[in-house]
Amino acid sequence: MSRRSDARDADFTAFMTQAGPALLRTAWLLTGDHDRAQELTQASLVKTYVAWPRVREGEALAYARRILVNHRTDVWRATRRELVRIPRPRGPARGAGHSRRVRRSRHHPGRARRRRPNHSREERPMSTTPAADVRAALEQATDVTGLTFDPDAVLTRGRRVVRRRRLVTAGAAAAATAVVAVVAVQLGTGQRRALPALPPAVSTTTTPSGPLSGTTASDGFRQGTSVDVSAVPAGEGTVRETWTMYDGATRLGTVTRTVPALRAGQASFLMPAQSKQKGMVYGYLLTGPQGPDKGYVMTQPVMAPDGLLGNGTGSGGSLLSTSTRSPVGSIFCFGLKRPEELVGVSWNRTKPTTTSVVVLGDGAALRTDRRGGVDATVVTVSSRTSVLLWRDGDRFSFGQHAPAFSDAGALQVGVDPHSAAVAGTENDMAVGWVAGGSVQLTSSDPQDSFTLSYGDPVGGRTPFVARSGRPEVKGTVTVSGGGETQTLAAWDPQP
């Protein structure tokens, strides 16, 4: 642990020792239950720990109490039809006072119905006014006993949230660096040499069996937009999906449907027309195991033809095998300006180290329920790389690259250079579409070689990806196909 983390823990431990009793009493007044008061206090302290560097000196207790009240309000909004108690302290004497119970009606939240008296126990008579009951509860709270929480659990959970946020930030930075510019294709000639064909790699990712589930809520905290997903095998190659959408702690709705089961590398999408949530797209995909050794997956939407994203709302999480509780994929939700232009998703698998982030792979999955729009497909290059390509007449692109290229010819080619700045970035690649079948690459450098991978033809064109056998192409490469020839004159690695 770093010195900064040690200082943070020491300061926060002192704060918990001083403010903990007051927060517990407030939580007890809001919940009327010792166990729920402990859970509410610990959850609020974890959130305060995460925000500790931003908390002003002298305002920590007020900040934590505001989080506590807001968290309780969010939970109440999500579960309005619950039993509400005016609390009493624990004690050996049951006759000294008892809880009064009322049930709030979802349809008439302002009304309260008296429950029938339970003659198996002693009941405290109702006070004449609600204000008197509140005053009595406040007086009892000063003498309540048995309220405790676990400071070590707060610190452990708080550190976990902080580490996860740092990991996501590091992964985003790595992905931003890895998305490199694609250079223009120029016509020309060069000394040509036929490149040897290399055997394509075969994916070793297996499709998980059994029920799957997961959530995008971070450590159970519902802040902003989130979704819970479960997928249970329903027989004959189908699964029964249950999607539950949230805004904060408020449940927006639940959608249940039966769809074909996914294979490794595929994704399932819940679009606004089905979820009734304007501008929101929910989904999950199978990416294989994740963890400290396998790396972590970060997902991004691929939009075409205009490449417009959204307002920044959304979240991500891990999809787990219900039987083993191990990650087998990812869950995501995106807020998009034009959800109908979503073509699919791409992702990066990264592994943080003590000094940097290593890219372990790049993947993509197509949205299969599209009707019309651009031509799109996914080409599998190797066990660690697949690329999503799309074209719309003269315009074409791939992955997260924007803006699109424009080429009216029968051979459309772009270059995705290797990045020397990020360890593990894929080798130089030529990516494009060809009319009439296959392509051939020749190079002026005898050491250059390529592996050619093709996708299924779409709209009269065949998608292809040519991956260099070494990180950087050294010679001038000529691509021939569709009755045309183009020269790739720039393969400089990106800084």
Protein Blocks (a to p, Z undefined) as FASTA:
>chain_A
ZZklmmmmmmmmmmmmmmmmmmmmmmmmmnopaklmmmmmmmmmmmmmmmmmmpcghilm
mmmmmmmmmmmmmmmmmmmpccddddddddfblkloccddddddfklmmbccdddddfkb
ccddddfbfklmmmmmmmmmmmgghiacdfklmmmmmmmmmmmmmmmmmmmmmmmmmmcc
ddddddddddddddddddddddfbdcdedjddddfbeghiaghjadddddddebjhiacd
dddddehjbcfbdcddddddddehiacdddfklnopghiacddddebjadjknopadddd
dddfklpaceopacddddddfklopafbdcdddddfblmlpnbdcdddddddfkbccdfb
dcddddfkbgghjddddddfblmbccddddehjbccehjbdcddddfbfbdcddddddfk
bghiacdddddddehiaaddddfbfkbccdddddddeehiacdddddfbfbafbdcddde
ehiacddfbfcdcZZ
